[in-house]
Amino acid sequence: MSSPVSLIVGLLGLVAIALAAYYGLTPASSLPAFLPGYEAGSDRIHTTHALGSLIVGLALLALAWFQRARD
């Protein structure tokens, strides 16, 4: 059975990857105002935010995988 820590870290990794996809597909004016990168009236796609979220998500998934292998 996996520990709760690896489960939480894995879920956070999946959320970060979903956020990366959202950043990559949504213009800045359509982002919710609470997300970093929101700009009213802008059609710009935040590729750096998407790439950063993807890297964080993959790192969290790798951490969860290694944490689970340790159990």
Residue pairs with C-beta under 8 A, 6 or more apart in sequence:
1 71
2 68
2 71
3 67
3 68
3 71
5 67
6 64
6 67
6 68
6 71
7 64
9 60
9 63
9 64
9 67
10 60
10 61
10 64
10 65
10 68
12 60
13 56
13 57
13 58
13 59
13 60
13 61
13 63
13 64
14 57
14 61
15 57
16 53
16 54
16 56
16 57
16 60
17 53
17 54
17 57
17 58
17 61
19 53
19 57
20 50
20 51
20 52
20 53
20 54
20 57
21 50
22 31
23 31
23 37
23 45
23 46
23 47
23 49
23 50
23 53
24 45
24 47
24 50
25 45
26 45
27 42
27 43
27 44
27 45
28 37
28 38
28 39
28 42
28 43
28 44
28 45
28 46
29 38
29 39
29 40
29 41
29 42
29 43
31 37
31 38
31 46
32 38
36 49
37 46
37 49
